[in-house]
Amino acid sequence: MAAVTPIKVDASTDQLISHAAHFLSRSKKDVVDTAVREYIENHRDEIQVAVTAALKQLDGTLAGSVSLLTGMSRDELDELGGFADPKG
C-alpha cells in the first residue's frame, strides 16, 4: 500500500479540484492524481532537458553543486573567487 502524503494548494485551486471531482463523480485524490500524471506526460521533454542539464552541472565537485543550487555559471563563481579543488 502506498503512503499517503498530503499536498497543499491554494484555496482557488482546491475549489477547482472540488468542482472537477464533483462533476466528474470522482474523488479529489483521483482528479489530482490524473492531473499530475497528465501534466508530467505533457511536459516530459521539458523535464528530461532540465534533468540532463542538472546532471551535467553535478559533476561531483563543490563548484558544480553550488552552481546548480544558485543558478550561477562556473564563470560567475570563478569571478567571485571560485572554489579550491579539495583533491589537489
C-alpha positions, -999 to +999 in steps of 0.1 A: +000+000+000+014+034-010+019+060+017-005+090+016+011+123+018-010+155+019-003+183-006-010+219-001-027+240-028-042+275-026-079+279-019-088+287-056-070+256-068-087+235-041-121+248-053-113+239-089-103+204-078-135+200-057-157+212-086-140+188-111-143+159-087-180+166-081-189+170-118-168+140-129-181+119-100-146+112-088-126+118-057-104+148-053-075+124-049-083+108-083-086+142-100-052+154-087-036+121-095-048+121-131-039+158-135-004+154-122+002+123-144-011+141-175+009+172-167+041+152-164+034+133-196+027+165-215+059+181-202+081+150-203+105+165-229+110+197-208+116+177-177+141+155-195+160+186-207+161+200-172+173+167-157+200+164-183+212+199-176+212+194-139+232+161-143+258+179-164+262+205-137+265+179-109+300+166-118+309+157-082+326+190-075+317+216-049+316+242-077+292+220-096+269+217-066+270+254-058+264+262-095+233+240-096+219+254-063+225+290-071+219+291-108+252+308-113+276+297-140+311+283-133+325+316-148+304+337-124+316+316-095+352+319-106+347+357-108+337+356-071+368+337-061+359+302-072+365+270-052+397+252-043+398+217-056+400+195-025+417+167-045+447+188-052 
